[in-house]
Every structure is written in C-alpha cells, then in structure tokens.
Amino acid sequence: MKKFSRKTVETEVTVTFGADKTEVDTTIPFLDHMLKTLAKHSGYGIVVRAKGDSEHHIIEDVAICLGNAIGEVGKKGIERFGDAIVPMDDAVAICGLDFSGRGVFVFDGEIRDGEMRSEDFLHFLDTLCRNAGLNIYLRVKGSNSHHMMEAAFKALAISLRKALKKSGEDYRSAKGVLD
C-alpha cells in the first residue's frame, strides 16, 4: 500500500494505491467513475480524496499523486510489461504498458469531449505516466466518448495488473535496473 499527498494553493489531494478498499471522492463524478473502474480491473484498491479550484487542477493533481503512488509500488520482482485489448459497446482500447521508470505516454486515436474534456483525459494519462515512470501506448477507437474513455481506463487497469504481478526477486531488465 502506497500513499501520496499533495497540497497546493489550487488543490488538496491524497491518494492511496493498493488499499484494502476503494473509496473515491474527487468532486468530479466522471473522474470518480474512471478511478473506481481502474481499481476494479487492476485489482488494486484506491482511496482518493481531492478538492480544488477547478476540474483541470483536480484531474492533474490526482494524476500526479496516483502516478507517484503507483511508482512506489516497487519495480523489483514484477513482470514489468502488461497489455490488454478491451471492447466496450462501440469502442475498443488497446494498451501496452512498460514499467520502465521513464514515463512516456503515446496516444493513437481521436477522442471528443464528453463527460470529461478530451484534453483533461489525455493530460491525466500523460501526467500519470510521467509520475509513475510508465511507458504507455494507448490506441482508442469508437464513436461514444464515454465508452472510449472507459475502455481506455479498463485496458490500462488490466495492463497495470499484469505488469505489477510479482514474478521473482530481480529486475526484469538486461541492465539490472528499471529507469
């Protein structure tokens, strides 16, 4: 279980990753739904408390805290790589993930504003990657933005679950480290 907090003049956020339960209150219903989806499909309980002056700042700071908490889970002895293909009604998401320590996000697709602005959705994922040290390739297709975003979060969750699976005692790297 890893906890990370951040308090600025714009937000106050606390995230626990790997908790015994999932409780999410960001004051943004769609973000709450996506974080609960991430917890359910990754198999890692997530507790999030967030408040702030704007949706953008809350989304950004939750991603910073969640990324840092995921990054602290540990790199030694994990599978490192994960992937998933997740269909949801009209949408499909394909995710490949490398727990490399370098933090690069590549998005392939076009997504429109919906219950979350597309720029906030992409910014959340990019910020999460940079703070967790994850390389993520995410391709999303579909016509309904809700379904596209939810399929993306499910694909990310399943990929994360696979990558964080314990598989030994060493780093899964020819270099002997992950970074």
C-alpha positions as CSV (number, residue, x, y, z in Angstrom):
1,M,0.0,0.0,0.0
2,K,1.5,3.3,-1.1
3,K,0.1,6.8,-0.1
4,F,0.9,10.1,-1.7
5,S,-0.4,13.6,-0.9
6,R,-0.2,17.0,-2.5
7,K,-1.4,20.3,-1.2
8,T,-1.1,23.5,-3.2
9,V,-3.0,26.8,-3.3
10,E,-5.1,25.1,-6.1
11,T,-5.8,21.6,-4.7
12,E,-5.6,19.2,-1.8
13,V,-5.2,15.6,-2.8
14,T,-4.5,12.3,-1.1
15,V,-4.2,9.0,-2.9
16,T,-3.6,5.5,-1.6
17,F,-2.8,2.8,-4.1
18,G,-3.1,-0.8,-3.0
19,A,-5.6,-0.1,-0.2
20,D,-7.9,-2.8,1.2
21,K,-10.9,-0.9,-0.2
22,T,-11.8,1.6,-2.9
23,E,-13.3,5.0,-1.9
24,V,-13.1,7.9,-4.4
25,D,-14.3,11.4,-3.9
26,T,-12.7,14.0,-6.3
27,T,-15.9,16.1,-6.6
28,I,-15.8,15.2,-10.4
29,P,-18.4,12.3,-10.9
30,F,-16.8,11.0,-14.2
31,L,-13.3,11.0,-12.8
32,D,-14.6,9.1,-9.7
33,H,-16.2,6.6,-12.1
34,M,-12.9,6.1,-14.0
35,L,-10.8,5.7,-10.9
36,K,-13.2,3.2,-9.5
37,T,-13.1,1.4,-12.8
38,L,-9.2,1.5,-12.6
39,A,-9.3,0.0,-9.1
40,K,-11.8,-2.8,-10.0
41,H,-10.0,-4.0,-13.1
42,S,-6.4,-3.6,-11.8
43,G,-7.2,-5.5,-8.6
44,Y,-5.7,-2.6,-6.5
45,G,-7.9,-0.7,-4.1
46,I,-7.6,3.0,-4.5
47,V,-8.6,5.6,-1.9
48,V,-8.7,9.2,-3.3
49,R,-9.8,12.4,-1.6
50,A,-9.5,15.6,-3.7
51,K,-10.8,19.1,-3.7
52,G,-9.7,22.1,-5.6
53,D,-10.4,25.3,-7.5
54,S,-11.1,23.7,-11.0
55,E,-11.7,20.4,-12.7
56,H,-8.4,20.7,-14.6
57,H,-6.3,21.2,-11.4
58,I,-8.0,18.4,-9.6
59,I,-7.6,16.0,-12.5
60,E,-3.9,17.0,-12.9
61,D,-3.1,16.7,-9.2
62,V,-4.9,13.3,-8.8
63,A,-2.8,12.0,-11.7
64,I,0.4,13.3,-10.0
65,C,-0.5,11.6,-6.7
66,L,-1.7,8.4,-8.2
67,G,1.3,8.2,-10.5
68,N,3.7,8.7,-7.6
69,A,1.9,6.1,-5.5
70,I,2.0,3.6,-8.4
71,G,5.6,4.4,-8.9
72,E,6.4,3.5,-5.3
73,V,4.8,0.0,-5.5
74,G,8.1,-1.4,-6.5
75,K,9.9,-2.3,-9.6
76,K,12.0,-5.2,-8.3
77,G,10.4,-8.6,-8.9
78,I,7.5,-7.5,-11.1
79,E,6.6,-8.7,-14.6
80,R,7.2,-5.2,-15.8
81,F,5.1,-5.4,-19.0
82,G,1.3,-5.6,-19.4
83,D,-1.2,-5.4,-22.3
84,A,-4.9,-5.5,-22.9
85,I,-7.5,-5.2,-25.6
86,V,-10.8,-4.1,-24.2
87,P,-14.0,-3.6,-26.2
88,M,-16.9,-1.6,-24.8
89,D,-20.0,-1.3,-27.0
90,D,-18.9,0.8,-29.9
91,A,-15.4,1.4,-28.6
92,V,-12.2,-0.6,-28.3
93,A,-9.0,0.3,-26.4
94,I,-5.6,-1.4,-26.9
95,C,-3.0,-0.7,-24.2
96,G,0.7,-1.8,-24.0
97,L,2.5,-0.8,-20.8
98,D,6.1,-1.0,-19.7
99,F,7.0,-0.2,-16.0
100,S,10.4,1.1,-17.2
101,G,10.8,4.2,-15.0
102,R,11.0,6.6,-17.9
103,G,7.4,7.8,-18.2
104,V,6.3,8.2,-21.8
105,F,2.6,8.4,-23.0
106,V,1.7,7.8,-26.6
107,F,-1.9,8.1,-27.7
108,D,-3.3,6.9,-31.0
109,G,-6.8,7.9,-31.9
110,E,-9.2,10.8,-31.8
111,I,-11.4,11.4,-28.8
112,R,-14.0,14.1,-28.4
113,D,-15.1,16.0,-25.3
114,G,-17.7,14.1,-23.3
115,E,-18.3,13.9,-19.5
116,M,-14.6,14.8,-19.3
117,R,-12.8,17.1,-21.7
118,S,-10.6,15.2,-24.1
119,E,-7.6,17.4,-23.2
120,D,-8.1,16.6,-19.5
121,F,-8.4,12.9,-20.2
122,L,-5.1,12.9,-22.2
123,H,-3.4,15.1,-19.7
124,F,-4.4,12.8,-16.8
125,L,-2.9,9.8,-18.6
126,D,0.3,11.7,-19.6
127,T,0.7,13.1,-16.1
128,L,0.1,9.6,-14.6
129,C,2.8,8.1,-16.9
130,R,5.4,10.7,-16.1
131,N,4.9,10.5,-12.3
132,A,4.7,6.6,-12.2
133,G,7.5,6.0,-14.6
134,L,5.3,4.1,-17.0
135,N,5.6,3.9,-20.8
136,I,2.1,3.5,-22.1
137,Y,1.0,3.1,-25.7
138,L,-2.8,3.5,-25.9
139,R,-5.0,3.2,-29.0
140,V,-8.7,4.0,-28.8
141,K,-11.4,3.9,-31.4
142,G,-15.1,4.4,-31.2
143,S,-17.9,6.9,-31.5
144,N,-19.1,7.4,-27.9
145,S,-16.5,9.4,-25.8
146,H,-17.8,7.8,-22.5
147,H,-17.2,4.3,-23.9
148,M,-13.9,5.2,-25.4
149,M,-12.6,6.7,-22.2
150,E,-13.9,3.9,-20.0
151,A,-12.5,1.2,-22.4
152,A,-9.1,3.1,-22.1
153,F,-9.2,3.0,-18.3
154,K,-10.1,-0.7,-18.3
155,A,-7.3,-1.5,-20.7
156,L,-4.9,0.5,-18.6
157,A,-6.1,-1.3,-15.4
158,I,-5.7,-4.8,-16.9
159,S,-2.2,-3.9,-18.3
160,L,-1.2,-2.5,-14.9
161,R,-2.4,-5.6,-13.1
162,K,-0.3,-7.8,-15.4
163,A,2.8,-5.5,-15.2
164,L,2.8,-5.3,-11.4
165,K,2.4,-9.1,-10.9
166,K,5.1,-10.5,-8.7
167,S,7.4,-12.8,-10.7
168,G,10.7,-13.1,-8.9
169,E,13.2,-11.2,-6.9
170,D,15.2,-9.4,-9.6
171,Y,14.6,-6.5,-12.0
172,R,13.2,-7.6,-15.4
173,S,15.9,-5.7,-17.3
174,A,19.1,-6.6,-19.0
175,K,20.6,-3.5,-17.4
176,G,19.8,-4.8,-13.9
177,V,17.7,-1.8,-13.0
178,L,14.4,-0.1,-14.2
179,D,14.8,3.6,-15.0
